[in-house]
Amino acid sequence: MWYQRAADTGNTSAMNNLGLLYMNGRGVDRDPTKGAALFRKAADAGNRDAMRNLAKVYREGAGVAADSALADEWQKRAEAVAPQ
């Protein structure tokens, strides 16, 4: 899978996109925990889209324990990052 190869090289957009695939079970077995972990890795590296997705999963409790404080924190971080 190309997204996996790119994610393995540190491409944060690929990490985010692969996370979406795992969250939705498209082309891979659905695995929200793995999807959330990919969002977190990309978000930690500064990817704005991943920060927004991570905020959403924390708000919904998808693949992680629901945590509104973390959801708010990641949303604020995303808003502070310039669009990519």
PDB file of N, CA, C and O in Angstrom:
ATOM      1  N   MET A   1       0.845  -1.169   0.000  1.00  0.00           N
ATOM      2  CA  MET A   1       0.000   0.000   0.000  1.00  0.00           C
ATOM      3  C   MET A   1       0.896   1.239   0.000  1.00  0.00           C
ATOM      4  O   MET A   1       1.819   1.351   0.807  1.00  0.00           O
ATOM      5  N   TRP A   2       0.612   2.157  -0.907  1.00  0.00           N
ATOM      6  CA  TRP A   2       1.459   3.340  -1.082  1.00  0.00           C
ATOM      7  C   TRP A   2       1.408   4.277   0.111  1.00  0.00           C
ATOM      8  O   TRP A   2       2.434   4.836   0.500  1.00  0.00           O
ATOM      9  N   TYR A   3       0.235   4.460   0.699  1.00  0.00           N
ATOM     10  CA  TYR A   3       0.157   5.333   1.873  1.00  0.00           C
ATOM     11  C   TYR A   3       1.039   4.802   2.996  1.00  0.00           C
ATOM     12  O   TYR A   3       1.705   5.578   3.682  1.00  0.00           O
ATOM     13  N   GLN A   4       1.049   3.492   3.187  1.00  0.00           N
ATOM     14  CA  GLN A   4       1.873   2.911   4.243  1.00  0.00           C
ATOM     15  C   GLN A   4       3.345   3.165   3.974  1.00  0.00           C
ATOM     16  O   GLN A   4       4.096   3.516   4.884  1.00  0.00           O
ATOM     17  N   ARG A   5       3.750   2.991   2.747  1.00  0.00           N
ATOM     18  CA  ARG A   5       5.160   3.225   2.398  1.00  0.00           C
ATOM     19  C   ARG A   5       5.548   4.674   2.664  1.00  0.00           C
ATOM     20  O   ARG A   5       6.604   4.950   3.234  1.00  0.00           O
ATOM     21  N   ALA A   6       4.685   5.592   2.247  1.00  0.00           N
ATOM     22  CA  ALA A   6       4.978   7.013   2.462  1.00  0.00           C
ATOM     23  C   ALA A   6       4.942   7.360   3.948  1.00  0.00           C
ATOM     24  O   ALA A   6       5.773   8.137   4.421  1.00  0.00           O
ATOM     25  N   ALA A   7       3.996   6.797   4.686  1.00  0.00           N
ATOM     26  CA  ALA A   7       3.914   7.038   6.130  1.00  0.00           C
ATOM     27  C   ALA A   7       5.173   6.529   6.824  1.00  0.00           C
ATOM     28  O   ALA A   7       5.679   7.163   7.749  1.00  0.00           O
ATOM     29  N   ASP A   8       5.668   5.399   6.378  1.00  0.00           N
ATOM     30  CA  ASP A   8       6.873   4.822   6.971  1.00  0.00           C
ATOM     31  C   ASP A   8       8.101   5.713   6.777  1.00  0.00           C
ATOM     32  O   ASP A   8       9.063   5.622   7.540  1.00  0.00           O
ATOM     33  N   THR A   9       8.067   6.569   5.763  1.00  0.00           N
ATOM     34  CA  THR A   9       9.187   7.486   5.527  1.00  0.00           C
ATOM     35  C   THR A   9       9.009   8.800   6.279  1.00  0.00           C
ATOM     36  O   THR A   9       9.873   9.675   6.210  1.00  0.00           O
ATOM     37  N   GLY A  10       7.890   8.948   7.000  1.00  0.00           N
ATOM     38  CA  GLY A  10       7.658  10.162   7.781  1.00  0.00           C
ATOM     39  C   GLY A  10       6.734  11.169   7.135  1.00  0.00           C
ATOM     40  O   GLY A  10       6.583  12.277   7.650  1.00  0.00           O
ATOM     41  N   ASN A  11       6.112  10.818   6.023  1.00  0.00           N
ATOM     42  CA  ASN A  11       5.195  11.727   5.348  1.00  0.00           C
ATOM     43  C   ASN A  11       3.918  11.853   6.169  1.00  0.00           C
ATOM     44  O   ASN A  11       3.141  10.903   6.270  1.00  0.00           O
ATOM     45  N   THR A  12       3.701  13.038   6.760  1.00  0.00           N
ATOM     46  CA  THR A  12       2.570  13.213   7.667  1.00  0.00           C
ATOM     47  C   THR A  12       1.224  13.225   6.946  1.00  0.00           C
ATOM     48  O   THR A  12       0.213  12.822   7.522  1.00  0.00           O
ATOM     49  N   SER A  13       1.198  13.676   5.709  1.00  0.00           N
ATOM     50  CA  SER A  13      -0.062  13.625   4.943  1.00  0.00           C
ATOM     51  C   SER A  13      -0.469  12.174   4.695  1.00  0.00           C
ATOM     52  O   SER A  13      -1.648  11.828   4.779  1.00  0.00           O
ATOM     53  N   ALA A  14       0.512  11.336   4.390  1.00  0.00           N
ATOM     54  CA  ALA A  14       0.229   9.915   4.193  1.00  0.00           C
ATOM     55  C   ALA A  14      -0.245   9.273   5.493  1.00  0.00           C
ATOM     56  O   ALA A  14      -1.161   8.451   5.485  1.00  0.00           O
ATOM     57  N   MET A  15       0.381   9.649   6.610  1.00  0.00           N
ATOM     58  CA  MET A  15      -0.063   9.124   7.910  1.00  0.00           C
ATOM     59  C   MET A  15      -1.520   9.480   8.162  1.00  0.00           C
ATOM     60  O   MET A  15      -2.312   8.633   8.577  1.00  0.00           O
ATOM     61  N   ASN A  16      -1.868  10.736   7.909  1.00  0.00           N
ATOM     62  CA  ASN A  16      -3.237  11.190   8.109  1.00  0.00           C
ATOM     63  C   ASN A  16      -4.200  10.444   7.195  1.00  0.00           C
ATOM     64  O   ASN A  16      -5.245   9.970   7.640  1.00  0.00           O
ATOM     65  N   ASN A  17      -3.849  10.342   5.922  1.00  0.00           N
ATOM     66  CA  ASN A  17      -4.724   9.652   4.966  1.00  0.00           C
ATOM     67  C   ASN A  17      -4.870   8.171   5.294  1.00  0.00           C
ATOM     68  O   ASN A  17      -5.958   7.609   5.164  1.00  0.00           O
ATOM     69  N   LEU A  18      -3.789   7.544   5.713  1.00  0.00           N
ATOM     70  CA  LEU A  18      -3.849   6.146   6.108  1.00  0.00           C
ATOM     71  C   LEU A  18      -4.719   5.996   7.358  1.00  0.00           C
ATOM     72  O   LEU A  18      -5.465   5.026   7.491  1.00  0.00           O
ATOM     73  N   GLY A  19      -4.617   6.947   8.254  1.00  0.00           N
ATOM     74  CA  GLY A  19      -5.479   6.953   9.432  1.00  0.00           C
ATOM     75  C   GLY A  19      -6.951   6.989   9.054  1.00  0.00           C
ATOM     76  O   GLY A  19      -7.769   6.289   9.650  1.00  0.00           O
ATOM     77  N   LEU A  20      -7.283   7.802   8.066  1.00  0.00           N
ATOM     78  CA  LEU A  20      -8.673   7.869   7.593  1.00  0.00           C
ATOM     79  C   LEU A  20      -9.123   6.527   7.023  1.00  0.00           C
ATOM     80  O   LEU A  20     -10.256   6.101   7.246  1.00  0.00           O
ATOM     81  N   LEU A  21      -8.238   5.869   6.290  1.00  0.00           N
ATOM     82  CA  LEU A  21      -8.585   4.564   5.735  1.00  0.00           C
ATOM     83  C   LEU A  21      -8.882   3.562   6.849  1.00  0.00           C
ATOM     84  O   LEU A  21      -9.852   2.809   6.772  1.00  0.00           O
ATOM     85  N   TYR A  22      -8.047   3.558   7.879  1.00  0.00           N
ATOM     86  CA  TYR A  22      -8.286   2.650   9.007  1.00  0.00           C
ATOM     87  C   TYR A  22      -9.562   3.017   9.773  1.00  0.00           C
ATOM     88  O   TYR A  22     -10.291   2.131  10.221  1.00  0.00           O
ATOM     89  N   MET A  23      -9.827   4.284   9.922  1.00  0.00           N
ATOM     90  CA  MET A  23     -11.039   4.700  10.641  1.00  0.00           C
ATOM     91  C   MET A  23     -12.299   4.230   9.907  1.00  0.00           C
ATOM     92  O   MET A  23     -13.293   3.860  10.533  1.00  0.00           O
ATOM     93  N   ASN A  24     -12.242   4.250   8.580  1.00  0.00           N
ATOM     94  CA  ASN A  24     -13.421   3.926   7.770  1.00  0.00           C
ATOM     95  C   ASN A  24     -13.415   2.516   7.191  1.00  0.00           C
ATOM     96  O   ASN A  24     -14.412   2.084   6.612  1.00  0.00           O
ATOM     97  N   GLY A  25     -12.316   1.800   7.339  1.00  0.00           N
ATOM     98  CA  GLY A  25     -12.247   0.449   6.786  1.00  0.00           C
ATOM     99  C   GLY A  25     -12.252   0.429   5.278  1.00  0.00           C
ATOM    100  O   GLY A  25     -12.863  -0.448   4.669  1.00  0.00           O
ATOM    101  N   ARG A  26     -11.580   1.382   4.668  1.00  0.00           N
ATOM    102  CA  ARG A  26     -11.504   1.443   3.205  1.00  0.00           C
ATOM    103  C   ARG A  26     -10.156   0.932   2.731  1.00  0.00           C
ATOM    104  O   ARG A  26      -9.126   1.569   2.951  1.00  0.00           O
ATOM    105  N   GLY A  27     -10.169  -0.209   2.086  1.00  0.00           N
ATOM    106  CA  GLY A  27      -8.947  -0.805   1.565  1.00  0.00           C
ATOM    107  C   GLY A  27      -8.134  -1.542   2.609  1.00  0.00           C
ATOM    108  O   GLY A  27      -7.156  -2.214   2.282  1.00  0.00           O
ATOM    109  N   VAL A  28      -8.532  -1.418   3.855  1.00  0.00           N
ATOM    110  CA  VAL A  28      -7.881  -2.093   4.987  1.00  0.00           C
ATOM    111  C   VAL A  28      -8.982  -2.514   5.955  1.00  0.00           C
ATOM    112  O   VAL A  28     -10.108  -2.021   5.881  1.00  0.00           O
ATOM    113  N   ASP A  29      -8.647  -3.428   6.860  1.00  0.00           N
ATOM    114  CA  ASP A  29      -9.616  -3.771   7.898  1.00  0.00           C
ATOM    115  C   ASP A  29      -9.834  -2.557   8.787  1.00  0.00           C
ATOM    116  O   ASP A  29      -8.881  -1.863   9.142  1.00  0.00           O
ATOM    117  N   ARG A  30     -11.084  -2.300   9.148  1.00  0.00           N
ATOM    118  CA  ARG A  30     -11.398  -1.161  10.009  1.00  0.00           C
ATOM    119  C   ARG A  30     -10.698  -1.341  11.352  1.00  0.00           C
ATOM    120  O   ARG A  30     -10.841  -2.375  12.004  1.00  0.00           O
ATOM    121  N   ASP A  31      -9.944  -0.331  11.752  1.00  0.00           N
ATOM    122  CA  ASP A  31      -9.202  -0.372  13.012  1.00  0.00           C
ATOM    123  C   ASP A  31      -9.068   1.056  13.542  1.00  0.00           C
ATOM    124  O   ASP A  31      -8.056   1.714  13.301  1.00  0.00           O
ATOM    125  N   PRO A  32     -10.093   1.543  14.271  1.00  0.00           N
ATOM    126  CA  PRO A  32     -10.054   2.911  14.782  1.00  0.00           C
ATOM    127  C   PRO A  32      -8.865   3.192  15.695  1.00  0.00           C
ATOM    128  O   PRO A  32      -8.363   4.316  15.722  1.00  0.00           O
ATOM    129  N   THR A  33      -8.411   2.201  16.433  1.00  0.00           N
ATOM    130  CA  THR A  33      -7.259   2.411  17.316  1.00  0.00           C
ATOM    131  C   THR A  33      -6.012   2.720  16.491  1.00  0.00           C
ATOM    132  O   THR A  33      -5.247   3.626  16.823  1.00  0.00           O
ATOM    133  N   LYS A  34      -5.817   1.974  15.429  1.00  0.00           N
ATOM    134  CA  LYS A  34      -4.672   2.210  14.551  1.00  0.00           C
ATOM    135  C   LYS A  34      -4.819   3.556  13.829  1.00  0.00           C
ATOM    136  O   LYS A  34      -3.845   4.289  13.658  1.00  0.00           O
ATOM    137  N   GLY A  35      -6.042   3.866  13.411  1.00  0.00           N
ATOM    138  CA  GLY A  35      -6.292   5.151  12.767  1.00  0.00           C
ATOM    139  C   GLY A  35      -5.971   6.313  13.686  1.00  0.00           C
ATOM    140  O   GLY A  35      -5.315   7.271  13.278  1.00  0.00           O
ATOM    141  N   ALA A  36      -6.433   6.231  14.931  1.00  0.00           N
ATOM    142  CA  ALA A  36      -6.173   7.297  15.903  1.00  0.00           C
ATOM    143  C   ALA A  36      -4.674   7.430  16.170  1.00  0.00           C
ATOM    144  O   ALA A  36      -4.168   8.542  16.320  1.00  0.00           O
ATOM    145  N   ALA A  37      -3.967   6.312  16.229  1.00  0.00           N
ATOM    146  CA  ALA A  37      -2.521   6.356  16.467  1.00  0.00           C
ATOM    147  C   ALA A  37      -1.797   7.044  15.311  1.00  0.00           C
ATOM    148  O   ALA A  37      -0.842   7.790  15.528  1.00  0.00           O
ATOM    149  N   LEU A  38      -2.248   6.797  14.094  1.00  0.00           N
ATOM    150  CA  LEU A  38      -1.647   7.469  12.942  1.00  0.00           C
ATOM    151  C   LEU A  38      -1.944   8.965  12.964  1.00  0.00           C
ATOM    152  O   LEU A  38      -1.070   9.775  12.656  1.00  0.00           O
ATOM    153  N   PHE A  39      -3.171   9.336  13.327  1.00  0.00           N
ATOM    154  CA  PHE A  39      -3.491  10.758  13.474  1.00  0.00           C
ATOM    155  C   PHE A  39      -2.567  11.400  14.499  1.00  0.00           C
ATOM    156  O   PHE A  39      -2.042  12.491  14.274  1.00  0.00           O
ATOM    157  N   ARG A  40      -2.370  10.718  15.629  1.00  0.00           N
ATOM    158  CA  ARG A  40      -1.545  11.276  16.699  1.00  0.00           C
ATOM    159  C   ARG A  40      -0.104  11.476  16.236  1.00  0.00           C
ATOM    160  O   ARG A  40       0.506  12.508  16.515  1.00  0.00           O
ATOM    161  N   LYS A  41       0.429  10.498  15.537  1.00  0.00           N
ATOM    162  CA  LYS A  41       1.813  10.600  15.064  1.00  0.00           C
ATOM    163  C   LYS A  41       1.968  11.783  14.103  1.00  0.00           C
ATOM    164  O   LYS A  41       2.924  12.553  14.200  1.00  0.00           O
ATOM    165  N   ALA A  42       1.022  11.914  13.182  1.00  0.00           N
ATOM    166  CA  ALA A  42       1.074  13.021  12.223  1.00  0.00           C
ATOM    167  C   ALA A  42       0.817  14.359  12.916  1.00  0.00           C
ATOM    168  O   ALA A  42       1.455  15.360  12.588  1.00  0.00           O
ATOM    169  N   ALA A  43      -0.104  14.381  13.860  1.00  0.00           N
ATOM    170  CA  ALA A  43      -0.410  15.612  14.597  1.00  0.00           C
ATOM    171  C   ALA A  43       0.800  16.059  15.411  1.00  0.00           C
ATOM    172  O   ALA A  43       1.133  17.244  15.438  1.00  0.00           O
ATOM    173  N   ASP A  44       1.454  15.114  16.071  1.00  0.00           N
ATOM    174  CA  ASP A  44       2.655  15.444  16.839  1.00  0.00           C
ATOM    175  C   ASP A  44       3.743  16.039  15.953  1.00  0.00           C
ATOM    176  O   ASP A  44       4.569  16.825  16.417  1.00  0.00           O
ATOM    177  N   ALA A  45       3.741  15.662  14.680  1.00  0.00           N
ATOM    178  CA  ALA A  45       4.728  16.173  13.725  1.00  0.00           C
ATOM    179  C   ALA A  45       4.271  17.473  13.068  1.00  0.00           C
ATOM    180  O   ALA A  45       4.969  18.013  12.210  1.00  0.00           O
ATOM    181  N   GLY A  46       3.088  17.984  13.470  1.00  0.00           N
ATOM    182  CA  GLY A  46       2.642  19.290  12.987  1.00  0.00           C
ATOM    183  C   GLY A  46       1.621  19.298  11.872  1.00  0.00           C
ATOM    184  O   GLY A  46       1.330  20.362  11.326  1.00  0.00           O
ATOM    185  N   ASN A  47       1.060  18.145  11.509  1.00  0.00           N
ATOM    186  CA  ASN A  47       0.088  18.103  10.416  1.00  0.00           C
ATOM    187  C   ASN A  47      -1.267  18.612  10.900  1.00  0.00           C
ATOM    188  O   ASN A  47      -1.882  18.020  11.786  1.00  0.00           O
ATOM    189  N   ARG A  48      -1.723  19.715  10.308  1.00  0.00           N
ATOM    190  CA  ARG A  48      -2.965  20.370  10.718  1.00  0.00           C
ATOM    191  C   ARG A  48      -4.194  19.480  10.530  1.00  0.00           C
ATOM    192  O   ARG A  48      -5.046  19.411  11.416  1.00  0.00           O
ATOM    193  N   ASP A  49      -4.293  18.809   9.404  1.00  0.00           N
ATOM    194  CA  ASP A  49      -5.450  17.939   9.150  1.00  0.00           C
ATOM    195  C   ASP A  49      -5.511  16.809  10.174  1.00  0.00           C
ATOM    196  O   ASP A  49      -6.587  16.443  10.647  1.00  0.00           O
ATOM    197  N   ALA A  50      -4.351  16.264  10.508  1.00  0.00           N
ATOM    198  CA  ALA A  50      -4.304  15.199  11.513  1.00  0.00           C
ATOM    199  C   ALA A  50      -4.717  15.725  12.883  1.00  0.00           C
ATOM    200  O   ALA A  50      -5.365  15.015  13.652  1.00  0.00           O
ATOM    201  N   MET A  51      -4.345  16.962  13.190  1.00  0.00           N
ATOM    202  CA  MET A  51      -4.761  17.571  14.461  1.00  0.00           C
ATOM    203  C   MET A  51      -6.287  17.666  14.529  1.00  0.00           C
ATOM    204  O   MET A  51      -6.895  17.359  15.555  1.00  0.00           O
ATOM    205  N   ARG A  52      -6.885  18.092  13.432  1.00  0.00           N
ATOM    206  CA  ARG A  52      -8.358  18.180  13.382  1.00  0.00           C
ATOM    207  C   ARG A  52      -8.993  16.791  13.513  1.00  0.00           C
ATOM    208  O   ARG A  52      -9.974  16.616  14.235  1.00  0.00           O
ATOM    209  N   ASN A  53      -8.431  15.820  12.819  1.00  0.00           N
ATOM    210  CA  ASN A  53      -8.967  14.457  12.909  1.00  0.00           C
ATOM    211  C   ASN A  53      -8.789  13.885  14.308  1.00  0.00           C
ATOM    212  O   ASN A  53      -9.660  13.175  14.811  1.00  0.00           O
ATOM    213  N   LEU A  54      -7.666  14.191  14.930  1.00  0.00           N
ATOM    214  CA  LEU A  54      -7.428  13.715  16.284  1.00  0.00           C
ATOM    215  C   LEU A  54      -8.423  14.361  17.254  1.00  0.00           C
ATOM    216  O   LEU A  54      -8.935  13.695  18.154  1.00  0.00           O
ATOM    217  N   ALA A  55      -8.690  15.638  17.074  1.00  0.00           N
ATOM    218  CA  ALA A  55      -9.698  16.304  17.908  1.00  0.00           C
ATOM    219  C   ALA A  55     -11.046  15.603  17.764  1.00  0.00           C
ATOM    220  O   ALA A  55     -11.754  15.390  18.748  1.00  0.00           O
ATOM    221  N   LYS A  56     -11.386  15.252  16.544  1.00  0.00           N
ATOM    222  CA  LYS A  56     -12.665  14.571  16.294  1.00  0.00           C
ATOM    223  C   LYS A  56     -12.727  13.209  16.972  1.00  0.00           C
ATOM    224  O   LYS A  56     -13.745  12.869  17.574  1.00  0.00           O
ATOM    225  N   VAL A  57     -11.664  12.429  16.886  1.00  0.00           N
ATOM    226  CA  VAL A  57     -11.711  11.100  17.498  1.00  0.00           C
ATOM    227  C   VAL A  57     -11.752  11.194  19.019  1.00  0.00           C
ATOM    228  O   VAL A  57     -12.396  10.371  19.671  1.00  0.00           O
ATOM    229  N   TYR A  58     -11.073  12.185  19.592  1.00  0.00           N
ATOM    230  CA  TYR A  58     -11.176  12.376  21.040  1.00  0.00           C
ATOM    231  C   TYR A  58     -12.583  12.825  21.429  1.00  0.00           C
ATOM    232  O   TYR A  58     -13.098  12.419  22.471  1.00  0.00           O
ATOM    233  N   ARG A  59     -13.198  13.647  20.611  1.00  0.00           N
ATOM    234  CA  ARG A  59     -14.554  14.102  20.908  1.00  0.00           C
ATOM    235  C   ARG A  59     -15.553  12.941  20.828  1.00  0.00           C
ATOM    236  O   ARG A  59     -16.480  12.849  21.634  1.00  0.00           O
ATOM    237  N   GLU A  60     -15.350  12.059  19.848  1.00  0.00           N
ATOM    238  CA  GLU A  60     -16.290  10.953  19.615  1.00  0.00           C
ATOM    239  C   GLU A  60     -15.905   9.672  20.348  1.00  0.00           C
ATOM    240  O   GLU A  60     -16.728   8.765  20.474  1.00  0.00           O
ATOM    241  N   GLY A  61     -14.671   9.584  20.831  1.00  0.00           N
ATOM    242  CA  GLY A  61     -14.220   8.350  21.462  1.00  0.00           C
ATOM    243  C   GLY A  61     -14.044   7.227  20.452  1.00  0.00           C
ATOM    244  O   GLY A  61     -14.367   6.074  20.735  1.00  0.00           O
ATOM    245  N   ALA A  62     -13.536   7.563  19.283  1.00  0.00           N
ATOM    246  CA  ALA A  62     -13.326   6.582  18.207  1.00  0.00           C
ATOM    247  C   ALA A  62     -11.866   6.151  18.192  1.00  0.00           C
ATOM    248  O   ALA A  62     -11.005   6.887  17.708  1.00  0.00           O
ATOM    249  N   GLY A  63     -11.584   4.968  18.718  1.00  0.00           N
ATOM    250  CA  GLY A  63     -10.220   4.462  18.739  1.00  0.00           C
ATOM    251  C   GLY A  63      -9.419   4.926  19.939  1.00  0.00           C
ATOM    252  O   GLY A  63      -8.307   4.451  20.171  1.00  0.00           O
ATOM    253  N   VAL A  64      -9.976   5.845  20.697  1.00  0.00           N
ATOM    254  CA  VAL A  64      -9.386   6.357  21.934  1.00  0.00           C
ATOM    255  C   VAL A  64     -10.520   6.588  22.918  1.00  0.00           C
ATOM    256  O   VAL A  64     -11.689   6.627  22.533  1.00  0.00           O
ATOM    257  N   ALA A  65     -10.174   6.739  24.177  1.00  0.00           N
ATOM    258  CA  ALA A  65     -11.196   7.097  25.162  1.00  0.00           C
ATOM    259  C   ALA A  65     -11.648   8.532  24.891  1.00  0.00           C
ATOM    260  O   ALA A  65     -10.821   9.413  24.657  1.00  0.00           O
ATOM    261  N   ALA A  66     -12.942   8.758  24.924  1.00  0.00           N
ATOM    262  CA  ALA A  66     -13.467  10.110  24.715  1.00  0.00           C
ATOM    263  C   ALA A  66     -12.871  11.051  25.756  1.00  0.00           C
ATOM    264  O   ALA A  66     -12.802  10.721  26.940  1.00  0.00           O
ATOM    265  N   ASP A  67     -12.443  12.219  25.303  1.00  0.00           N
ATOM    266  CA  ASP A  67     -11.833  13.198  26.196  1.00  0.00           C
ATOM    267  C   ASP A  67     -12.036  14.582  25.592  1.00  0.00           C
ATOM    268  O   ASP A  67     -11.307  14.983  24.685  1.00  0.00           O
ATOM    269  N   SER A  68     -13.022  15.306  26.094  1.00  0.00           N
ATOM    270  CA  SER A  68     -13.351  16.604  25.508  1.00  0.00           C
ATOM    271  C   SER A  68     -12.235  17.623  25.713  1.00  0.00           C
ATOM    272  O   SER A  68     -12.051  18.505  24.874  1.00  0.00           O
ATOM    273  N   ALA A  69     -11.489  17.521  26.805  1.00  0.00           N
ATOM    274  CA  ALA A  69     -10.385  18.454  27.028  1.00  0.00           C
ATOM    275  C   ALA A  69      -9.291  18.257  25.974  1.00  0.00           C
ATOM    276  O   ALA A  69      -8.764  19.229  25.434  1.00  0.00           O
ATOM    277  N   LEU A  70      -8.951  16.993  25.684  1.00  0.00           N
ATOM    278  CA  LEU A  70      -7.961  16.737  24.635  1.00  0.00           C
ATOM    279  C   LEU A  70      -8.503  17.123  23.265  1.00  0.00           C
ATOM    280  O   LEU A  70      -7.760  17.622  22.419  1.00  0.00           O
ATOM    281  N   ALA A  71      -9.774  16.898  23.046  1.00  0.00           N
ATOM    282  CA  ALA A  71     -10.377  17.300  21.773  1.00  0.00           C
ATOM    283  C   ALA A  71     -10.239  18.804  21.583  1.00  0.00           C
ATOM    284  O   ALA A  71      -9.854  19.265  20.509  1.00  0.00           O
ATOM    285  N   ASP A  72     -10.549  19.563  22.619  1.00  0.00           N
ATOM    286  CA  ASP A  72     -10.424  21.024  22.544  1.00  0.00           C
ATOM    287  C   ASP A  72      -8.979  21.455  22.337  1.00  0.00           C
ATOM    288  O   ASP A  72      -8.701  22.368  21.559  1.00  0.00           O
ATOM    289  N   GLU A  73      -8.057  20.790  23.040  1.00  0.00           N
ATOM    290  CA  GLU A  73      -6.641  21.122  22.910  1.00  0.00           C
ATOM    291  C   GLU A  73      -6.145  20.912  21.486  1.00  0.00           C
ATOM    292  O   GLU A  73      -5.463  21.773  20.931  1.00  0.00           O
ATOM    293  N   TRP A  74      -6.486  19.770  20.891  1.00  0.00           N
ATOM    294  CA  TRP A  74      -6.034  19.500  19.523  1.00  0.00           C
ATOM    295  C   TRP A  74      -6.711  20.418  18.511  1.00  0.00           C
ATOM    296  O   TRP A  74      -6.097  20.802  17.516  1.00  0.00           O
ATOM    297  N   GLN A  75      -7.955  20.767  18.755  1.00  0.00           N
ATOM    298  CA  GLN A  75      -8.626  21.701  17.843  1.00  0.00           C
ATOM    299  C   GLN A  75      -7.951  23.068  17.896  1.00  0.00           C
ATOM    300  O   GLN A  75      -7.755  23.704  16.861  1.00  0.00           O
ATOM    301  N   LYS A  76      -7.597  23.518  19.088  1.00  0.00           N
ATOM    302  CA  LYS A  76      -6.903  24.808  19.226  1.00  0.00           C
ATOM    303  C   LYS A  76      -5.539  24.764  18.561  1.00  0.00           C
ATOM    304  O   LYS A  76      -5.135  25.733  17.919  1.00  0.00           O
ATOM    305  N   ARG A  77      -4.827  23.659  18.702  1.00  0.00           N
ATOM    306  CA  ARG A  77      -3.536  23.522  18.046  1.00  0.00           C
ATOM    307  C   ARG A  77      -3.697  23.594  16.528  1.00  0.00           C
ATOM    308  O   ARG A  77      -2.905  24.236  15.839  1.00  0.00           O
ATOM    309  N   ALA A  78      -4.723  22.932  16.023  1.00  0.00           N
ATOM    310  CA  ALA A  78      -4.961  22.945  14.568  1.00  0.00           C
ATOM    311  C   ALA A  78      -5.241  24.356  14.075  1.00  0.00           C
ATOM    312  O   ALA A  78      -4.762  24.757  13.014  1.00  0.00           O
ATOM    313  N   GLU A  79      -6.010  25.100  14.843  1.00  0.00           N
ATOM    314  CA  GLU A  79      -6.348  26.477  14.439  1.00  0.00           C
ATOM    315  C   GLU A  79      -5.124  27.391  14.435  1.00  0.00           C
ATOM    316  O   GLU A  79      -5.094  28.394  13.722  1.00  0.00           O
ATOM    317  N   ALA A  80      -4.120  27.041  15.232  1.00  0.00           N
ATOM    318  CA  ALA A  80      -2.915  27.860  15.326  1.00  0.00           C
ATOM    319  C   ALA A  80      -1.898  27.564  14.213  1.00  0.00           C
ATOM    320  O   ALA A  80      -0.939  28.313  14.028  1.00  0.00           O
ATOM    321  N   VAL A  81      -2.114  26.473  13.480  1.00  0.00           N
ATOM    322  CA  VAL A  81      -1.182  26.079  12.423  1.00  0.00           C
ATOM    323  C   VAL A  81      -1.675  26.637  11.082  1.00  0.00           C
ATOM    324  O   VAL A  81      -2.860  26.551  10.758  1.00  0.00           O
ATOM    325  N   ALA A  82      -0.765  27.197  10.328  1.00  0.00           N
ATOM    326  CA  ALA A  82      -1.123  27.713   9.004  1.00  0.00           C
ATOM    327  C   ALA A  82      -1.534  26.557   8.099  1.00  0.00           C
ATOM    328  O   ALA A  82      -0.998  25.456   8.225  1.00  0.00           O
ATOM    329  N   PRO A  83      -2.481  26.794   7.185  1.00  0.00           N
ATOM    330  CA  PRO A  83      -2.887  25.727   6.232  1.00  0.00           C
ATOM    331  C   PRO A  83      -1.675  25.227   5.453  1.00  0.00           C
ATOM    332  O   PRO A  83      -0.755  25.980   5.136  1.00  0.00           O
ATOM    333  N   GLN A  84      -1.708  23.925   5.154  1.00  0.00           N
ATOM    334  CA  GLN A  84      -0.589  23.309   4.446  1.00  0.00           C
ATOM    335  C   GLN A  84      -0.820  23.282   2.966  1.00  0.00           C
ATOM    336  O   GLN A  84       0.027  22.796   2.218  1.00  0.00           O
TER     337      GLN A  84
END
